């Protein structure tokens, strides 16, 4: 099982739609979770951290399910500007743990 | 507000040539990282520096060397470039590992082609 797995997509949705992405991780002891956004040929940018209780930032909601080892990202009222690749990122445990990036899920929002 | 700055942004090399990719951050972060990103592979960690004076190998260190010159600067060197090193290289930085929820901030990348 790969460390961090995502459906590569693309997810094609119309403006205003609600879309959700899931991501699974293999290390049950992983401590920190993030969603990053990456536009074509640009650097990844932090979208939001994912907390155990779930968290919301405007139209974006992130959830963590430790029992099933997955995190999710929900985008409501999609905008054209939401078109991007969304990277699931997991930090391990112990000592100095580095980040493991998923390969990303591509979202295309159309008019 | 510069954040993480990488130079150069684009470079074409011939096989066997050497070059150094530069990275500097102005956020007073302790930790810095070098990644490469290839189509279908996602971001892979090459080397990282947890703090000034230390460096460690990541997932794909072969063919690369790094130098943590000071707290601000972390360079990546290709001693003898190979076509397999054609990639987009990202530098990143973060607060020290004390708070595990600290994210990484990325530079805008160096697009490197090896002919």
Boltz contact constraints between the chains, C-beta under 6 A:
constraints:
  - contact:
      token1: [A, 31]
      token2: [B, 100]
      max_distance: 6.0
  - contact:
      token1: [A, 32]
      token2: [B, 100]
      max_distance: 6.0
  - contact:
      token1: [A, 32]
      token2: [B, 101]
      max_distance: 6.0
  - contact:
      token1: [A, 34]
      token2: [B, 103]
      max_distance: 6.0
  - contact:
      token1: [A, 43]
      token2: [B, 90]
      max_distance: 6.0
  - contact:
      token1: [A, 43]
      token2: [B, 106]
      max_distance: 6.0
  - contact:
      token1: [A, 43]
      token2: [B, 108]
      max_distance: 6.0
  - contact:
      token1: [A, 43]
      token2: [B, 109]
      max_distance: 6.0
  - contact:
      token1: [A, 44]
      token2: [B, 106]
      max_distance: 6.0
  - contact:
      token1: [A, 46]
      token2: [B, 103]
      max_distance: 6.0
  - contact:
      token1: [A, 49]
      token2: [B, 101]
      max_distance: 6.0
  - contact:
      token1: [A, 96]
      token2: [B, 50]
      max_distance: 6.0
  - contact:
      token1: [A, 96]
      token2: [B, 97]
      max_distance: 6.0
  - contact:
      token1: [A, 98]
      token2: [B, 45]
      max_distance: 6.0
  - contact:
      token1: [A, 101]
      token2: [B, 42]
      max_distance: 6.0
  - contact:
      token1: [A, 101]
      token2: [B, 43]
      max_distance: 6.0
  - contact:
      token1: [A, 103]
      token2: [B, 42]
      max_distance: 6.0
